[in-house]
Amino acid sequence: MDSLTYAVAAVVTDPNGRVLLCQQSQGHRLWSLPNGRIDHCEHPAHAAVRDIRTQTGLEISVDELIGLYRLTGPADGAEPLPDLLVHAFRAHAVGGEPCVNAPAMISRIGWYAPDEVPTPHTATVTAVLADLATGRRGVVADVHRSAAAAETPVAQPA
């Protein structure tokens, strides 16, 4: 597919090292990092701050860019989707309490230990958290949508 959409995602952590995750409201209801699209001429870090505030009510500060992840391929035999170039950031909360502010996009939100991520989750969650855990930065990688976790019972938020 020739189209490319620019997006952001953030690994937002709390003081205990848990990661904020959102469950999608539609489709396969995958768990994902808080994310969104970059508006025309918008700086990716500003898009991350704006989208996470809109979705979760949480104010964040972006710490660093983990990497650029090109999400490709169909999701489990579905119709082809545009490739996404995801700017993945590490961030921390500076205000507010997370809540579901955008129920059309996310149905649940919660803090999870990085090694206890609920399933099913997006392939981006797997790739970004693995790179972060190994200390990798400046990553440029292709991630295939079909690499999402298999559907199993969903853990409850901490």
Residue pairs with C-beta under 8 A, 6 or more apart in sequence:
1 80
1 81
1 82
1 83
3 82
3 83
4 82
4 83
4 84
4 85
5 37
5 82
5 83
5 84
5 85
6 37
6 38
6 44
6 84
6 85
6 87
7 35
7 36
7 37
7 38
7 84
7 85
7 86
7 87
8 35
8 36
8 37
8 38
8 44
8 45
8 47
8 48
8 51
8 86
8 87
8 88
8 89
9 32
9 33
9 34
9 35
9 48
9 86
9 87
9 88
9 89
9 124
9 128
10 33
10 34
10 35
10 48
10 52
10 60
10 62
10 88
10 89
10 90
10 91
11 19
11 33
11 66
11 88
11 89
11 90
11 91
11 128
11 129
11 132
12 19
12 20
12 33
12 34
12 52
12 58
12 60
12 91
12 92
12 93
13 19
13 20
13 90
13 91
13 92
14 20
14 93
14 111
16 111
17 113
17 114
18 111
18 112
18 113
18 114
18 158
19 33
19 111
19 112
19 113
19 114
19 117
19 129
20 33
20 34
20 56
20 58
20 93
20 98
20 109
20 110
20 111
21 31
21 32
21 33
21 34
21 109
21 110
21 111
21 112
21 117
21 118
21 121
21 125
22 31
22 32
22 33
22 34
22 35
22 55
22 56
22 105
22 106
22 108
22 109
23 29
23 30
23 31
23 32
23 106
23 107
23 108
23 109
23 118
23 154
24 30
24 31
24 32
24 105
24 106
24 107
25 103
25 104
25 105
25 106
25 107
27 75
28 75
28 76
28 120
28 148
28 151
29 107
29 120
30 120
30 121
30 122
30 148
30 149
31 117
31 118
31 119
31 120
31 121
31 122
31 125
31 154
32 121
32 122
32 124
32 125
33 88
33 122
33 124
33 125
33 128
34 51
34 52
34 55
34 56
34 58
35 51
35 86
35 124
36 47
36 48
36 50
36 51
36 52
36 54
36 55
37 47
37 51
38 44
38 47
38 87
39 47
42 50
44 65
44 87
44 89
45 62
45 87
45 89
47 87
48 60
48 62
48 87
48 89
48 91
49 59
49 60
49 61
49 62
52 58
52 60
52 91
53 59
53 60
53 96
54 101
54 102
55 100
55 101
55 102
55 105
55 106
56 96
56 98
56 99
56 100
56 101
56 106
56 109
57 96
57 97
57 98
57 99
57 101
58 93
58 95
58 96
58 97
58 98
59 93
59 94
59 95
59 96
60 91
60 92
60 93
60 94
61 91
61 92
61 94
62 89
62 90
62 91
63 89
63 90
63 91
63 92
64 89
64 90
64 137
65 87
65 88
65 89
65 137
65 138
66 88
66 89
66 90
66 128
66 131
66 132
66 136
66 137
66 139
67 88
67 128
67 131
67 136
67 137
67 138
67 139
67 140
67 141
68 85
68 86
68 87
68 88
68 139
68 140
68 141
69 85
69 86
69 88
69 124
69 127
69 128
69 139
69 141
69 142
69 143
70 83
70 84
70 85
70 86
70 141
70 142
70 143
71 83
71 84
71 85
71 86
71 123
71 124
71 143
71 144
71 145
72 83
72 142
72 143
72 144
72 145
73 80
73 144
73 145
73 146
74 80
74 81
74 145
74 146
75 81
75 145
75 146
75 148
76 145
76 146
76 148
81 145
86 124
88 124
88 128
88 139
90 132
98 109
98 111
99 109
100 106
100 107
100 108
100 109
108 157
109 157
110 118
110 156
110 157
110 158
111 157
111 158
112 118
112 155
112 157
112 158
113 158
114 129
114 132
114 133
116 155
117 125
117 126
117 129
117 149
118 154
118 155
119 149
119 150
119 151
119 152
119 153
119 154
119 155
120 148
120 149
120 150
120 151
120 152
120 154
121 148
121 149
122 145
122 148
123 143
123 144
123 145
123 146
123 147
123 148
124 143
125 149
126 147
126 148
126 149
127 141
127 143
127 147
131 137
131 139
131 141
